[in-house]
Amino acid sequence: MPENKEAVHNALMNLPRFVGVQKDGYSARRLGGLTNLVYRVEIGDEKLIVRIPGAGTEEYIDRAVELHNALVAADAGVSAKVLWADGATGVMICECLDPVTTMTPKLFTSTKGAPERAGSALAQLHNCGQEFKFRFELFAMIDEYLGILAGKETELPEGYEGIVKAAQPVKQTLAANPATLAPCHNDPLCENFLDDGDRMWIVDWEYSGMNDPLWDLGDRSVEGGFTDTDDMEMLRAYFGRDPLAHEIGRMVIYKAMCDLLWTLWGLIQHADDNPAEDFWAYSVERFERCKTLMNSPAFSAHLAAI
């Protein structure tokens, strides 16, 4: 059993078929995860995923909203079925999608057709015709994260506040040219995509909400380290045609904006002493990438295309 065997066991007891099963009656193996504790549980021929929320996540994640959106995503056919969940604490049990490959940046750029399958999966989600709870608002979340950090003992990367000010034209352009909102994942890390070779599944709905769908594609590109060729493969699969200039522009703009936002998220993890990785280095890397893109000559052209 894992180090959190009591929490895992207590969660499993909410499934009637597990009641009475002893702790040595099944195996539980810790999987990856930056903020939560995720376990693959096997009992006989059955495989499940048990998710125990990480410490401090209740500050910035509404678990009831997450549960609603996870149920919608499963109903849309893009995510794992939820078998049991506590909308207050965030403990969740899902079916285990198997066999699948958990994607990584290296796999996304080396696996034939991976960007295409990701684009198709995101299109299926965005076009499902259902509503997510919560409105993912980029600049409001930046302000919220800055507020959280104000109460913690940490610093911002040098120049962060200046880049936030430099992003005001982006905020104004997006406000003047609003997109039709769609149910979005909003945190499309490579590891949140599971590939079976024919299609991609998407998991982990903590940051999901209604948003401009091009956010998901821009963030997906950043997380996977996509080349321009990868971007076009993903976009063509997503739209079913060649993308237009303003669609490419929105995707590129969101590449910079997602790094701006997730820099702050990383700093919160750093301040909370999250041991999953070096979150200060994570934040600095994202911030430098954001600055480089925003200072590039093409950035203003993409903004004008919007």
N, C-alpha and C positions, 0 to 999 in steps of 0.2 A: 504493500500500500504506500501511497505518497506521503509527503510531509504533512499534508492537510487532510489526512484520512478521515477525521471526524466530520469535517465539512462536506467532503465528497459522499461519505456514507449517509449522512443526514439528508443530503439532497436526494440520493437514490431511493430513500425510504418513502418518498412522495409518489413513486411509481408502484402501483399495487403489486405488480409481478416481482418487485424486489423486497417487499415486506417479508421479514423473517430470514432473508439471506444474510449470512454472516460475512464479516469483513474479509475473511480468507476465501470466500466463495466466488470472488471475481478479481480481475486484475485492473489496475488503474495506473496509467502512464502519463506523466506530465508532458504536454506539448509546448510549443512556443507561445509567446504572448508578451507584449511589452508592459501591459498594465494589469492584466488579469491572470488568474491561475486556471489553466485549461487542461483537462484530463481526458484521455481516451480510455473508456471503460469497456472491458470485454467480459461477458458471462455466457458461456456456451457459444452459440453461434451469433449472439447479439452483440452489437457494437454501438456505443453511445458516446456523446461528448458532454462532459459536465464542466460548466463554467462558473468559477467562484470569483466575484468581483474583487479587484485589487483595492488595497487600502487607499483612501483619499479620493477615489473616483466619484464618490457621491457629491463632491463639490461641483462637478461640472457635467455630470451625466444624469439625465432623468430616466430611471430604469423603467418606469411605466410606459413612457414614450418609446423607448427602445423595444420593449416587448410588443407593443402594438405594431411597430414597423417591421419587426422580424416576422410576425405572423402574416402581414401583408406580402412581404417579399417571398415567403414560402408559398403562399397562395398564388403568387405570380409565376412560380416555377423557377425562380432563380436562386433560392436558398434552401438550407436544410429545414426539415420539419421540426417544429418545436414540440417536444413531448411533455414538458412541464416547466413552469417558470414562476418565480415570485416577483411580481411587478414592483414590490417595495424594496427588496434587498438586491435584486438583480441576479440571484442564483438561477441558472438556466440549464436545462437538459435538452439536447437536440439529437436527432438521428445522426449517425456517423456516415458521411458520404464516402463510400469505399467501393472499388479502388480509385483514388484520385491522387494527384501530385500537388502538394502545397507549393505555390509558385514563389519564386525569388526574383530579384532583379536579373540575375544571370540567366535563369531559366526563361524569363520573359523575352529576352533578346536572343536566346539561342534555340528556343523551341519553335519549330516551323508552325506558323499559323496562330501563335499565341496572341499577338496583338489583335488579330482578326476576331478570335473567339472572345476576347475581352470586350471588344466593341459591340459584338452581337449580344453579349450578356447584358451590357449596360443599356442597349437599346430595348431589350426585352423588359428590363426594369422600368425604364423611363416611360415606356409606352404601354404600361400595364393597365392604365385607366383607373387606378386606385389612388387614394390619398394617404400620405404619411402624416402623422402628427408632427408638430414642431416645424418652424420656419428657420432654416439655416441661413443666418444673415451674417455675412463675412465681417463687416466692419463693426457690427454690434458685438460679435464674438471677440474681435481683437480688443475692444474696450473692456469686455468682461474678463478676459484673460489678464489684461494689464491690471485690472482691479484685484484679481486674485493674487497676482504677484506682488502687489503693493503691500500685502499683509504677510509676505514671506521674506526670508533673509536670502535674497538672491539679487543678481545684477543683470542688466540687459546687455547684449553684445553692443560694442561701441557703434554708434550711428543708427541704432534701431529706430529711435524716435524720429530722426530725420527722414528715414525711408517711409515711415508711416505717413508723414506729412507729404512726401513726394507721391504717395499713392492717392492723394485726394483727387487728382484728375481722373484716375481710374474709377473711383467711387462716383464721381459726377457723371462720367460717360455711361457707366452701367445703369445708373439711376435714370438717365435720360433715354436709355435704350433698353428697357426691361425685357427679359426673356419670359416665355411661358414657363411657369414653374412645373416641375415634375418630381416624383418621388426619387430621391437621390441617396446614394450611399454616403458620400461626402468624405470618406476616409479610405479610399481604395488602395491601401497598402498591397504590395505584391502578395503577401502572406494571407490576405483576405480573399484571394482568388484560388480556387481549386480546379484543376484541369484534369478531365478524364480522357483527353485526346480528341473528343468530338465536340465538347462544349465546356464552358467555364461555369462554375458555381461561385456565388459570392456569399460570404459569411461576415458576421460581426457588424451589428447595426447600431452601435453605441452613438454615433454622430449623425445618424441618418435623419432626413427631414426633407421638406419641400425646398427645392433650390433650382437655380439655373442648371440644366443638365450638362452644359459644357464644363462646369466645375469638375464633374467626375472624370471627364476625359482629360482635362488638363492635369489634374492630380494623378490620374493613372499613368500619364506620360512621365511625370516627374518621378514618381515612385519606382518606375521600371527603368529609368535612365534611357528612355526611348530616343532613337534617332529620328530624323525627319521621315525616313522611309517607314519606320515603325508607326509613327504618328499617322501617316497617310493610310497605311494598311488598316489601322484601328478606325479612323474616321470614315473610310469608304465602307467598311463593314457596318458601322453604326448608322450611317445615312442611307446606305444602299446606292450610293452615287458618289461622285467627286464632291468634296466639301467646297462651299463658297468662301470667299475671302473673309467675310465677317464671321463665319463659323470658325475658321482657322484662327482668326484674330482673338475671339473670345477664349478659345482653348489656350492660346499662348499667354494671354493676360492672366488667366487663372493659374498657369504654371507659377508665375511670380507670386500671386496672391496666396496660393496654398502654402508656399514656403514662408511667406510673411506670417501667416497664422500659426503654422505648426512649429515655427521657431518658439513662439510663446508657450505652446503646449509642451514642448520639450523642456523649457525652463521651469514649468510647473512640476514636471516629473523630477527634474534635477533638485528643485527645492524640497520636494517630498522624499528625497533620498531613495527614489526608485532604483533598485539594483539591477534592473534588466539590461541596461547598457549605460555608456557614458553619455548622459543626456546633455551635458554642457557641450561636448564635441558635436553631438547631433544638431543642437540648436545653432551653433556657430556655422556649421557646414551649410545648413539650410539658409541661413541669413546671407551668407556670402553668395550662394547661388542666386538668391532673390535679387541682390544688388547687381550682380553681373547681368542678369536678364533685363532688369529695369533700366540699366545704363546702356544697353545695347542700342545701336541705331535702328534696328528693326522694331523695337518695342513701340515707339510712337506711331509707326506705320500700322501696326496691328490695332492700336487703340483707335486710330482714325478710321480703320475699316469697320469697326463696330458701329 
